[in-house]
Amino acid sequence: MTRRAVSVALAAALAPGQTPPGKAAYEAFSAWRKSNGGGGNWDETLAAYRNKLRAGGMPAAAIDRTLRAIEAYDEAELYDGIYAGPSTFDTEPNKLLVEAVQGRRPGKALDIAMGQGRNSVFLAEKSWAVTGFDVSEAGIRAARRLARTRSVAIEAVLASDEDFEFGESRWDLIAQIYAIEKRSVHRIRAALKPGGLVVVEAGHVSASGAPFEYASGELAGIFRGFRVRRYEEAVDRPDWGKERIRLVRLIAEKPG
Ligand SMILES: C[S@@+](CC[C@H](N)C(=O)[O-])C[C@H]1O[C@@H](n2cnc3c(N)ncnc32)[C@H](O)[C@@H]1O
Protein backbone atom coordinates (compact mmCIF):
# COMPACT_ATOMS: atom_id res chain seq x y z
CA MET A 1 0.00 0.00 0.00
CA THR A 2 1.39 3.45 -0.88
CA ARG A 3 1.61 6.17 1.78
CA ARG A 4 -1.21 8.11 0.15
CA ALA A 5 -3.43 5.02 0.01
CA VAL A 6 -2.72 4.42 3.69
CA SER A 7 -3.78 7.94 4.62
CA VAL A 8 -7.01 7.64 2.62
CA ALA A 9 -7.71 4.22 4.12
CA LEU A 10 -7.21 5.58 7.64
CA ALA A 11 -10.27 7.71 7.12
CA ALA A 12 -12.45 4.79 6.01
CA ALA A 13 -14.56 2.47 8.16
CA LEU A 14 -12.98 -0.91 8.90
CA ALA A 15 -14.53 -3.93 7.17
CA PRO A 16 -14.53 -7.23 9.11
CA GLY A 17 -11.36 -9.24 8.49
CA GLN A 18 -9.59 -6.33 6.77
CA THR A 19 -6.03 -5.48 7.83
CA PRO A 20 -6.51 -2.33 9.87
CA PRO A 21 -5.21 0.64 7.84
CA GLY A 22 -3.31 1.86 10.90
CA LYS A 23 -1.46 -1.45 10.96
CA ALA A 24 -0.64 -1.06 7.27
CA ALA A 25 0.70 2.41 8.10
CA TYR A 26 2.81 0.89 10.90
CA GLU A 27 4.17 -1.77 8.54
CA ALA A 28 5.09 0.89 5.96
CA PHE A 29 6.82 2.89 8.71
CA SER A 30 8.67 -0.19 10.03
CA ALA A 31 9.93 -1.05 6.52
CA TRP A 32 11.13 2.54 6.06
CA ARG A 33 12.81 2.51 9.48
CA LYS A 34 14.56 -0.77 8.72
CA SER A 35 15.79 0.53 5.36
CA ASN A 36 17.27 3.48 7.27
CA GLY A 37 19.23 1.27 9.64
CA GLY A 38 16.46 0.75 12.27
CA GLY A 39 16.79 1.66 15.96
CA GLY A 40 17.66 5.20 17.00
CA ASN A 41 15.76 7.66 19.13
CA TRP A 42 12.00 7.10 18.78
CA ASP A 43 10.96 10.77 18.76
CA GLU A 44 13.65 11.68 16.24
CA THR A 45 12.66 8.74 14.03
CA LEU A 46 9.01 9.83 14.10
CA ALA A 47 10.02 13.42 13.30
CA ALA A 48 12.07 12.19 10.32
CA TYR A 49 9.11 10.09 9.13
CA ARG A 50 6.82 13.10 9.50
CA ASN A 51 9.17 15.07 7.22
CA LYS A 52 9.17 12.23 4.73
CA LEU A 53 5.35 12.08 4.64
CA ARG A 54 5.17 15.88 4.33
CA ALA A 55 7.67 15.84 1.44
CA GLY A 56 5.47 13.18 -0.19
CA GLY A 57 2.55 15.61 -0.14
CA MET A 58 0.43 14.09 2.65
CA PRO A 59 -1.85 16.69 4.29
CA ALA A 60 -0.94 17.69 7.88
CA ALA A 61 -4.05 16.18 9.50
CA ALA A 62 -3.48 12.85 7.75
CA ILE A 63 0.16 12.85 8.88
CA ASP A 64 -0.91 13.42 12.51
CA ARG A 65 -3.40 10.59 12.28
CA THR A 66 -0.91 8.25 10.63
CA LEU A 67 1.69 8.94 13.33
CA ARG A 68 -0.87 8.31 16.09
CA ALA A 69 -1.72 4.97 14.47
CA ILE A 70 1.98 4.10 14.20
CA GLU A 71 2.44 4.77 17.91
CA ALA A 72 -0.62 2.65 18.73
CA TYR A 73 0.67 -0.36 16.78
CA ASP A 74 4.08 0.08 18.34
CA GLU A 75 2.32 -0.19 21.72
CA ALA A 76 0.69 -3.37 20.41
CA GLU A 77 4.07 -5.08 20.20
CA LEU A 78 4.53 -4.46 23.92
CA TYR A 79 1.12 -5.98 24.72
CA ASP A 80 1.62 -8.92 22.34
CA GLY A 81 4.63 -9.76 24.51
CA ILE A 82 2.71 -9.27 27.77
CA TYR A 83 -0.16 -11.49 26.58
CA ALA A 84 2.26 -14.21 25.47
CA GLY A 85 3.42 -14.69 29.06
CA PRO A 86 1.67 -15.62 32.31
CA SER A 87 -0.97 -13.15 33.53
CA THR A 88 0.40 -10.51 35.88
CA PHE A 89 -2.98 -8.76 36.04
CA ASP A 90 -6.58 -9.54 36.91
CA THR A 91 -8.33 -11.96 34.59
CA GLU A 92 -11.65 -11.56 36.40
CA PRO A 93 -13.99 -8.83 35.10
CA ASN A 94 -13.47 -5.31 36.39
CA LYS A 95 -15.54 -4.80 39.56
CA LEU A 96 -16.76 -1.31 38.63
CA LEU A 97 -18.15 -2.68 35.37
CA VAL A 98 -19.81 -5.57 37.19
CA GLU A 99 -21.48 -3.06 39.51
CA ALA A 100 -22.46 -0.76 36.63
CA VAL A 101 -24.49 -3.37 34.73
CA GLN A 102 -26.17 -4.94 37.74
CA GLY A 103 -29.94 -4.88 37.15
CA ARG A 104 -29.52 -3.08 33.81
CA ARG A 105 -31.28 -4.28 30.66
CA PRO A 106 -28.64 -5.61 28.23
CA GLY A 107 -28.12 -3.92 24.88
CA LYS A 108 -25.18 -3.12 22.62
CA ALA A 109 -21.86 -2.71 24.42
CA LEU A 110 -18.46 -1.44 23.27
CA ASP A 111 -15.29 -2.47 25.11
CA ILE A 112 -12.50 -0.01 24.25
CA ALA A 113 -9.00 -1.59 24.24
CA MET A 114 -10.50 -4.92 25.27
CA GLY A 115 -7.17 -6.70 25.91
CA GLN A 116 -7.77 -10.40 26.42
CA GLY A 117 -11.51 -9.89 26.66
CA ARG A 118 -12.19 -10.46 30.37
CA ASN A 119 -14.78 -7.63 30.41
CA SER A 120 -16.29 -8.36 26.98
CA VAL A 121 -16.86 -12.01 27.85
CA PHE A 122 -18.40 -11.07 31.21
CA LEU A 123 -20.83 -8.72 29.43
CA ALA A 124 -21.68 -11.36 26.81
CA GLU A 125 -22.45 -13.81 29.62
CA LYS A 126 -24.90 -11.20 30.91
CA SER A 127 -26.58 -11.18 27.45
CA TRP A 128 -25.02 -7.98 26.14
CA ALA A 129 -24.19 -7.86 22.40
CA VAL A 130 -20.52 -6.97 22.73
CA THR A 131 -18.00 -5.49 20.34
CA GLY A 132 -14.46 -4.85 21.54
CA PHE A 133 -11.36 -3.64 19.81
CA ASP A 134 -7.65 -3.64 20.58
CA VAL A 135 -4.35 -3.13 18.76
CA SER A 136 -2.83 -6.32 20.17
CA GLU A 137 -3.32 -9.37 17.93
CA ALA A 138 -2.38 -11.63 20.85
CA GLY A 139 -5.05 -9.91 22.95
CA ILE A 140 -7.70 -10.29 20.26
CA ARG A 141 -6.84 -13.98 19.76
CA ALA A 142 -7.05 -14.58 23.53
CA ALA A 143 -10.39 -12.74 23.74
CA ARG A 144 -11.88 -14.90 20.97
CA ARG A 145 -10.51 -18.03 22.66
CA LEU A 146 -11.99 -17.02 26.01
CA ALA A 147 -15.38 -16.39 24.38
CA ARG A 148 -15.29 -19.83 22.74
CA THR A 149 -14.34 -21.48 26.03
CA ARG A 150 -17.26 -19.79 27.77
CA SER A 151 -19.62 -20.47 24.82
CA VAL A 152 -20.56 -16.86 24.22
CA ALA A 153 -20.36 -14.70 21.09
CA ILE A 154 -18.36 -11.47 21.03
CA GLU A 155 -17.07 -9.38 18.16
CA ALA A 156 -13.35 -8.86 18.77
CA VAL A 157 -11.86 -6.41 16.27
CA LEU A 158 -8.16 -5.85 15.65
CA ALA A 159 -8.02 -2.07 15.42
CA SER A 160 -6.46 0.98 17.03
CA ASP A 161 -8.68 3.76 18.30
CA GLU A 162 -7.76 5.58 15.07
CA ASP A 163 -9.06 2.70 12.93
CA PHE A 164 -12.22 1.90 14.84
CA GLU A 165 -15.46 3.56 13.78
CA PHE A 166 -17.24 4.53 17.03
CA GLY A 167 -20.39 5.78 15.26
CA GLU A 168 -23.03 8.08 16.72
CA SER A 169 -25.78 7.13 19.20
CA ARG A 170 -24.79 3.50 18.60
CA TRP A 171 -24.05 1.93 22.00
CA ASP A 172 -26.05 1.33 25.20
CA LEU A 173 -22.84 0.88 27.17
CA ILE A 174 -19.23 1.86 26.58
CA ALA A 175 -16.48 0.59 28.86
CA GLN A 176 -13.01 2.11 28.92
CA ILE A 177 -11.12 0.12 31.50
CA TYR A 178 -7.34 0.75 31.84
CA ALA A 179 -7.22 1.65 28.15
CA ILE A 180 -3.65 3.11 27.94
CA GLU A 181 -4.77 5.77 25.51
CA LYS A 182 -6.97 8.69 26.28
CA ARG A 183 -8.34 9.87 22.95
CA SER A 184 -11.20 7.37 22.95
CA VAL A 185 -12.82 8.82 26.04
CA HIS A 186 -13.60 11.98 24.05
CA ARG A 187 -15.45 9.90 21.44
CA ILE A 188 -17.76 8.23 23.94
CA ARG A 189 -20.21 11.13 24.39
CA ALA A 190 -21.30 11.10 20.74
CA ALA A 191 -21.08 7.31 20.34
CA LEU A 192 -23.45 6.52 23.24
CA LYS A 193 -27.19 6.31 22.70
CA PRO A 194 -29.25 8.70 24.83
CA GLY A 195 -29.65 6.95 28.18
CA GLY A 196 -26.48 4.92 27.51
CA LEU A 197 -23.92 4.23 30.19
CA VAL A 198 -20.19 5.03 30.26
CA VAL A 199 -17.86 3.19 32.63
CA VAL A 200 -14.26 4.37 33.02
CA GLU A 201 -11.56 3.12 35.38
CA ALA A 202 -7.98 4.41 35.07
CA GLY A 203 -5.07 5.80 37.04
CA HIS A 204 -5.12 9.28 38.57
CA VAL A 205 -2.30 11.60 37.35
CA SER A 206 -0.77 11.48 40.82
CA ALA A 207 -0.06 7.77 40.26
CA SER A 208 2.71 8.14 37.68
CA GLY A 209 1.88 11.18 35.54
CA ALA A 210 1.53 8.97 32.44
CA PRO A 211 -0.42 10.60 29.60
CA PHE A 212 -3.29 8.11 29.91
CA GLU A 213 -4.05 9.08 33.53
CA TYR A 214 -6.73 11.57 34.59
CA ALA A 215 -6.58 14.71 36.70
CA SER A 216 -9.16 15.35 39.43
CA GLY A 217 -12.43 16.41 37.84
CA GLU A 218 -11.21 15.73 34.30
CA LEU A 219 -13.76 13.00 33.60
CA ALA A 220 -16.52 15.13 35.14
CA GLY A 221 -15.60 17.83 32.60
CA ILE A 222 -15.54 15.44 29.64
CA PHE A 223 -18.96 14.06 30.62
CA ARG A 224 -20.54 17.35 31.72
CA GLY A 225 -24.32 17.06 31.57
CA PHE A 226 -24.29 13.28 32.14
CA ARG A 227 -26.04 11.87 35.20
CA VAL A 228 -23.18 10.68 37.38
CA ARG A 229 -24.08 7.45 39.16
CA ARG A 230 -20.68 7.02 40.75
CA TYR A 231 -17.46 8.99 40.75
CA GLU A 232 -14.50 8.44 43.03
CA GLU A 233 -10.78 8.96 43.30
CA ALA A 234 -9.81 6.12 45.57
CA VAL A 235 -6.48 4.64 46.59
CA ASP A 236 -6.74 1.00 45.66
CA ARG A 237 -4.92 -1.81 43.88
CA PRO A 238 -5.46 -1.43 40.13
CA ASP A 239 -6.47 -4.48 38.07
CA TRP A 240 -3.20 -3.97 36.21
CA GLY A 241 -0.70 -3.67 39.04
CA LYS A 242 0.34 -4.79 42.50
CA GLU A 243 0.96 -1.42 44.19
CA ARG A 244 -1.95 0.60 45.53
CA ILE A 245 -2.30 3.88 43.62
CA ARG A 246 -4.94 6.59 43.26
CA LEU A 247 -7.56 5.57 40.71
CA VAL A 248 -10.41 7.37 39.02
CA ARG A 249 -13.71 5.56 38.61
CA LEU A 250 -16.76 6.83 36.78
CA ILE A 251 -20.19 5.44 35.98
CA ALA A 252 -22.40 7.98 34.21
CA GLU A 253 -25.46 8.03 32.01
CA LYS A 254 -25.94 10.14 28.89
CA PRO A 255 -29.06 12.29 29.15
CA GLY A 256 -31.91 10.54 27.37
C1 LIG B 1 -3.78 -2.24 30.41
S1 LIG B 1 -4.45 -3.09 29.02
C2 LIG B 1 -6.18 -3.15 29.45
C3 LIG B 1 -6.94 -4.20 28.69
C4 LIG B 1 -8.41 -4.37 29.10
N1 LIG B 1 -9.17 -3.14 28.97
C5 LIG B 1 -8.51 -4.87 30.51
O1 LIG B 1 -8.73 -4.06 31.42
O2 LIG B 1 -8.33 -6.08 30.71
C6 LIG B 1 -4.39 -1.83 27.77
C7 LIG B 1 -4.79 -2.30 26.39
O3 LIG B 1 -4.86 -1.17 25.53
C8 LIG B 1 -4.49 -1.59 24.23
N2 LIG B 1 -4.17 -0.38 23.47
C9 LIG B 1 -3.16 0.50 23.69
N3 LIG B 1 -3.23 1.53 22.83
C10 LIG B 1 -4.32 1.29 22.04
C11 LIG B 1 -4.91 2.00 20.96
N4 LIG B 1 -4.42 3.15 20.54
N5 LIG B 1 -6.02 1.47 20.38
C12 LIG B 1 -6.53 0.28 20.82
N6 LIG B 1 -6.00 -0.43 21.83
C13 LIG B 1 -4.91 0.07 22.45
C14 LIG B 1 -3.34 -2.55 24.50
O4 LIG B 1 -3.08 -3.41 23.43
C15 LIG B 1 -3.84 -3.29 25.73
O5 LIG B 1 -4.53 -4.46 25.40
The ligand as an SDF file (V2000), in Angstrom:
LIG
                    3D

 27 29  0  0  0  0  0  0  0  0999 V2000
   -3.7790   -2.2380   30.4140 C   0  0  0  0  0  0  0  0  0  0  0  0
   -4.4540   -3.0940   29.0210 S   0  0  0  0  0  0  0  0  0  0  0  0
   -6.1800   -3.1540   29.4530 C   0  0  0  0  0  0  0  0  0  0  0  0
   -6.9380   -4.2030   28.6890 C   0  0  0  0  0  0  0  0  0  0  0  0
   -8.4100   -4.3720   29.1010 C   0  0  0  0  0  0  0  0  0  0  0  0
   -9.1740   -3.1420   28.9670 N   0  0  0  0  0  0  0  0  0  0  0  0
   -8.5070   -4.8720   30.5070 C   0  0  0  0  0  0  0  0  0  0  0  0
   -8.7340   -4.0640   31.4250 O   0  0  0  0  0  0  0  0  0  0  0  0
   -8.3260   -6.0810   30.7090 O   0  0  0  0  0  0  0  0  0  0  0  0
   -4.3900   -1.8310   27.7730 C   0  0  0  0  0  0  0  0  0  0  0  0
   -4.7950   -2.2990   26.3910 C   0  0  0  0  0  0  0  0  0  0  0  0
   -4.8600   -1.1680   25.5340 O   0  0  0  0  0  0  0  0  0  0  0  0
   -4.4880   -1.5900   24.2280 C   0  0  0  0  0  0  0  0  0  0  0  0
   -4.1680   -0.3790   23.4700 N   0  0  0  0  0  0  0  0  0  0  0  0
   -3.1620    0.5020   23.6910 C   0  0  0  0  0  0  0  0  0  0  0  0
   -3.2300    1.5260   22.8270 N   0  0  0  0  0  0  0  0  0  0  0  0
   -4.3160    1.2880   22.0380 C   0  0  0  0  0  0  0  0  0  0  0  0
   -4.9110    1.9970   20.9610 C   0  0  0  0  0  0  0  0  0  0  0  0
   -4.4230    3.1530   20.5440 N   0  0  0  0  0  0  0  0  0  0  0  0
   -6.0180    1.4680   20.3820 N   0  0  0  0  0  0  0  0  0  0  0  0
   -6.5280    0.2760   20.8180 C   0  0  0  0  0  0  0  0  0  0  0  0
   -6.0010   -0.4330   21.8320 N   0  0  0  0  0  0  0  0  0  0  0  0
   -4.9140    0.0700   22.4450 C   0  0  0  0  0  0  0  0  0  0  0  0
   -3.3370   -2.5530   24.5010 C   0  0  0  0  0  0  0  0  0  0  0  0
   -3.0790   -3.4100   23.4310 O   0  0  0  0  0  0  0  0  0  0  0  0
   -3.8420   -3.2900   25.7300 C   0  0  0  0  0  0  0  0  0  0  0  0
   -4.5340   -4.4650   25.3980 O   0  0  0  0  0  0  0  0  0  0  0  0
  1  2  1  0
  2  3  1  0
  2 10  1  0
  3  4  1  0
  4  5  1  0
  5  6  1  0
  5  7  1  0
  7  8  2  0
  7  9  1  0
 10 11  1  0
 11 12  1  0
 11 26  1  0
 12 13  1  0
 13 14  1  0
 13 24  1  0
 14 15  1  0
 14 23  1  0
 15 16  2  0
 16 17  1  0
 17 18  1  0
 17 23  2  0
 18 19  1  0
 18 20  2  0
 20 21  1  0
 21 22  2  0
 22 23  1  0
 24 25  1  0
 24 26  1  0
 26 27  1  0
M  CHG  2   2   1   9  -1
M  END
$$$$
